[in-house]
Amino acid sequence: MRLNLVTLAIMFVGVVWACLHASSVAWDGVKIAGAAIAVVALTLVVVARAQLGASFSVQAKARKLVTTGLYSRIRNPIYLFAEFFIVGMAMVLGRWEFLALAVAMIPVQVFRARKEARVLSEAFGEEYARYKAKTWF
């Protein structure tokens, strides 16, 4: 739960900062690329969250197996695109310690994904196994 709040706070601060300071940024190629990555990643996080609908929960729960939209190709798009958002914001802000945060979050995201996989496998059995076989992460 705490990591979700940290991730949400970082994303919120990044968006607010970008809106307030975009005109004062000395835009170069790295910052433009970072902004593009961050905007696309944040958009995909929001889309993935919307596609989960009522199946979203902070703790791993098996309400419904969502296999459409982004989830038809990626089992954990929110985790994946949140990482890209942080990397993009690191590029825009020139705060490379955010890259360390993104790297540090990888094992946590993998742990959470594995925990969710166990819960979904127990609840949906063979249906989840077929889904897992045709998707990435």
Secondary structure as UniProt FT lines:
FT   HELIX           2..21
FT   HELIX           22..24
FT   HELIX           29..52
FT   HELIX           53..55
FT   HELIX           69..72
FT   HELIX           77..93
FT   HELIX           97..133
//
